Amino acid sequence: MTLPATSPLFATVGTYPMDGDDWEGDPVRVDPGASRRAEGYEPDTLPVEWANFITGVHGDWIEHHRRRRVASGLGSWTPRTAASNFRIKAIAARPAATALLGVVPTLPVDHFLSIVGTGGGDTIQASSDGSAWTGSSTGLTANVADLAYLSGVDRWIAVGGSANGTIFSRIAGNLATSWTSVYGPTGAFFTHVACSDTRAIAIGIGGRVSTSTDGTTWTGLTALPEEATDIAYGGGIFVTVYRDTIRTSPDGSTWTTRYTVAATAGTKETRVTYDATRARFFVSSSASGVAKIHTFPAAEPDDVTSISLGEAVEDLACVNGVLVLVALNHVRFSDDAGASFSYAYTGPTAALGEVVCASDVLSCVFVGGDSGASTAFLTQSMRGL
């Protein structure tokens, strides 16, 4: 992002907004303040858009400072260690209500949900802040693999199963509400789920695809050509990934291949996330200890570019324009769309496996460990959680 010129109050020529377009809008008079007037400065005439940048009204200006604040704060992490013999399988975030800049929003009791595997089966844990966790598994009758929030009907969706696939649904915001099994076709094990505001799509073994608009009534769709390893939604499209193959669909009924190359032997599960600030998807594909990060704008999904990273990536997520990558035992981030990365955390007590970013006004990044023997929660937040 290009920043305005130095001392923008007094720059009168060669000035451009952050998007590079010519200035528009009616000129306004900007008072330099009493101290500057005493030094001989006179009020200047500036375009309305520039005045908006200066006063923080323009969204891009706010986003720039928010992004820098997130990036500069990613070095401060708090370990949250749970009981032994737990293993985090998935984490999901429910967006908090938008609040004014500088005001901490009220977080719902189920702002975060995590699936924790134990010797006796999976449990779902709920938390408002990533610190205190409460069991929220009433009604689950099978192991589950992934979670997502369907905001249009205020419902959580959990997918999984054992011999037969099962999809569970529950109204959000009340931990006393039981999960209800709403879909269970024979032989269909679901592995991942993603939601827009109005539609949920679950994918599973054998390329199975099912969809719902209310979280309770589900319809099976034409299967994908392969067993996708992740799914995400953003910018009006759903994206599935499998090794180095990327497909998109507006509703899950038909899928268009956007990118595919021969996968390297030993390719790990490919993951995908959406950056709402940049309206761009990021995909990680790792093999032989090296990751490739593919990225493309939601509006132009065929415009895929790739970069290499000298280590494998377990998971990735975005918050306010900052891309967060989780490797085996540390966290890296990029605030320039993957052009460069910095280390944010190194040396947890357990291997890291899952990351979720809650992108509300005050940012929160939440990382979960997956060592198979113990659980390590890590949180980083501008709220000081």
N, C-alpha and C positions, 0 to 999 in steps of 0.2 A: 504494500500500500504506500503510495507516495504521499508524503506529508506536506502541508502548506509551507510556504517560505518562512524563514526566520522573521520574527517580529511582524506577524501578518497585519497588525493594526496599522502599520505605516508603509507596507508594501503596496504600490499602486500600479505596477506594470509587471508583465510576465507572470501573472498569477493564474493558477489553475486549481480546480477542485480535485478531490482524490480520484475521481473516475477519469480525469484527463480531458473532460469536455469543457467547452467554453462556458464562462460564467453566464448565468441568466438571472432574471429577477430584477426588481426595481432597486436602485441604489438606496442605501440607508446611511445616516450620519452616525459615526461611532466616536464617542467621547473617550479620549485617551486617559482621562482621570486627572484629579487635581494636581498631583505631583508632576505629571508630564506636562500639563498646561503651564505650570510654573517654570518649566524648563524651555518653554517656547513652542511646544507641539500644539498644533491646532486639530480640532476634530476632522476626521477624514471621511470620504465617501467610499463606501464598499458595497459590493453586491449583497443581496439578502442572504444568499447561500453561505457566503463567507461569515457573515454575522452569526448565522446558525452554527457553523463550526466552532466559532470562538465561544459562544455561550453554551455549547454542549447540547444544542437542540437536535442537530443533525445526527441521525443514527450511526452513520459510518464513523463519525468522530468518537462517539461513545464506544462503539465496538472496538476501535483501535486501542483505546486506553484500557478497556476491559480485557482485551486479548493480551496486552503487555502485562497487565496485572496478574492474569492467570499464569503466564509463562514465568514471570519473575518469582511467583510463589510456589512453583512446583518442586522446589527443593525441600520444603517442609512437610514431612510425612509423620503420621502417628500410627505405630503398630497397634493392632487390635487382635490379640491372640485369643482364640476360643478354645474349647475343650479339645483334648487329644482325640485321635481317631475320627476326625471329621474331615471331609474333603469337599471343597466348593466345586460345584458342577456348573453353575450359571448364576449370573447376577443381572437384575434388571432395575431400571429406575422409572418412577412415575413422576412426571414434571410437577414442580411446585407452582403455586399461584404466582403470577408475575407481581413484583413489588416495585416501588419507586427506587431509583438508584440510591444506595446507601441505607436502605431499609431492609432488614432481614425478613424474608417472607416466612409465613407460618408453614411448616412442613407437615405433610400428612403422616400418620402413624406407619403407613406402608409406602413411604417415599422410596425405600429400597426393598426389594425382595431377593432372597438368595436361596438357591437349592443346595442343600448340604447333604452329602452322602455319608451314611454311617453303616456299621455292620448290620443294623437291623432294617435298613431301607432308607429311602430318601425322606428328608423333612424340608419344609419351607420355613425360612426365618424372615421376619419383618423388622424394619428399623426406620426411624425418621431421620437419623443422623449418622449412621454407620458405626455407632459406638455401642448402644444398648440394643440387643436383639431379642425378639419374642417369637416363640413358636407359632406357626400359622398354618398347620397342616391338616386340620380337621376336615374329613371328607375325602382325603386322598386315598385311593385304593390301589395305586400302582406307582412305580418309580417314575419320576419325571426328569426331563432333560433340558428344558428351556422355558423361559418366561417372557411375556410381553404385555404391555398395557394398551387396551383398546379405548382411547379417550372418548370417542363419540358416544359410547354407552357406559363409560366409567367402570370397565370390567378388566380384571386380570385374566390372562390366558396362560395355562400351563400345559405343556405337551410332553408325551413320553409313552410309557407302556412297557410291557414285558413281552409275553407271547403275542398279544394283540395291542395295537396302538390305542392310546386313550388321550383325549383332550379334556381338560378340566377348565371350569370357568367359575369366577366368583366376583361379586360386586366389590369394588374397591372401597377403602376407607374404614372398614369395620372388621377387625381381626377376629371377631366372634362368628362371622359369617362362614359357613362351611363351603368347601370346594364341592362342585357338582360335576360328575362325569357327564359330558354332553355329546361325546362322539367316540366310537370305538369300533371301527371296521376291522374285520378279521385279518390278521397277518400284517397290519400296517403299524410299524413302529415309527413314531414321529420324533425328530431330533432337534428341530429348530422352528421358531415362529417369529414373525415380524408383523407390525401393525401400522397402518395409516390411521387417520382419525376415524375412518369409517369402515375399514376392512382389515381382517386378520388373515394371514396366509401361513399355513403350517406345511413344512416339508419333512420328508422322512426317507427311510430305507427303501431302496428300489426306485427312487425318484418320485415317490408319491407326493401329490400336492392336494391340499384341501383348503377351502376358504369359508369365511363367515363374515357377515356384516353386523351381527348382533352378539357374537361370542357364544351363542347357545345352539344355533342351527348351522350345521356345517355341510358343505357339498364337496364331493370328490371331483377333481379336475384331471385333465390329461397329464400323465406323468412326465417328469423331466427325463431327458435322455440318460442322465447319470444321477447318482446320489449326491446332491449338493451338500456342502459342508457348512454353509451359513446363508442367511438371508437378511436383508435390511431394506428399509423403506426411506424414501426422501425425494423431494422435488417431483412428486407425482408418479414415481415408478418404484416397483419392487426389483431388487437385484439379488440373484443367487450366484454363488461361486462354487467351483469345483476345480481344485488344483489351479491350472492357469486358464480356466474357461469362465467367462463372465456372461450372464444372460440377464435380460430385463423384461419386465412385463408391467402393464398398467394395472392389471387385476388378477393375474395368475392363470388366466385361461389360455393365453398363448405367450410363448417366450421367444425373444430374439437374441441370437448370439452376437455379442458386441466385441468379444476378444477371445482368441483361443490360440494356444501354442502347445507343442508337445511338452507334457509335464516331465520334469526331471525326476529320475528314480528317487524314491524316498520322500516325495513331497508331503509335508505335513498338512493338516487340515487348513484350508484357506479360509480367511476371515474377511468380513466386509463391514464398513461403518459409513455413516453419512455425516458430513459436516454441514449443518444448516446455515452457518455463517457464510460459508463460501459457496453453498449450493453445489457441493462436490462430494463424490464417493471416493473412499480409499479402500484398497484391497491389499491384504498381505498374503504372500505365497512363499513358504519357506521350504528349503531342501538342502541337505548336506551342510547345515549350519549357516546358510546364507538366505536372506530374505529379498524378495522383489516386492516393491510397493507400487501397485498400479493405481492410477488416479484418473478420474474423468468427471466433467461437469454433468449434472443431471439433465440439463437441457440438450447436451450433445454427447450421448453415451458411447458413440463410436470414436470419440476423440480421446483415446486411451494413451497415456504416457506412463513410462515405467522408470523407476530408479532402483539401484541395488543397495542393500544394506548388509554389512559384514557380519550379521548374526541372525539366527532364527527368531521369529516373532511368534509369541503365543496368542496374543490378542491385541486389538487396537480399538480406540474410541476417540471421539472429538468433543471438545467443549469450547464454545465461543471462539472458534477459529484456531484452536490449538489441538494438534494431532498428538495423541498419547499412545505410545507403543509399550507393551509389556513383553519383555524377554524372560529368560528362565529365572533370573534372580535380580533383575533391576528394571527400572522404568526410564524410557527416553521420551522426549517431546520435541515437536517442531511447531513454530508459530509462523512459518513461511511456506505452508503447503507442501512440506516434505523436502524442500531444497536443502535444509540442514537440520541436524538433530543435536540435542544436548541431553546429557544424563540428568535425570531428576531424582533418582533413588537407586542405591546399590546396597546389596547385602542383607536382604531379609532373612529371617530364620527359616522360612519355608519357601519352596519354589512358587513362583507366581504363575497364575493361569488365566485369570479373568479380570477385565477392567470395564467399568461403566462410568460414564460422565453425565451428570445431571446438569443440563444447560439451562439454568434459570438465571435470574439477574445476578445473583452471587454464586459463583461457580463452585462445583464440588466434583472431585475425582475420587473414585472408589476402586480399589484393587483388591482382589481376593486371591489367596494362595491355594495351591493344589499340589501338595506333596504326597498325598495318599496316606499320610500318617498324622498330619496335624493341619490346622487351619490358621492362616495368618491374614487378618484383615489389615489393610493399609488405607488410611484416608488422608486426603489433602483437600483443604477447603478454604475459601476466602471468608467463611463464617467462623473459622477457628474451631471447628468440631474436634 
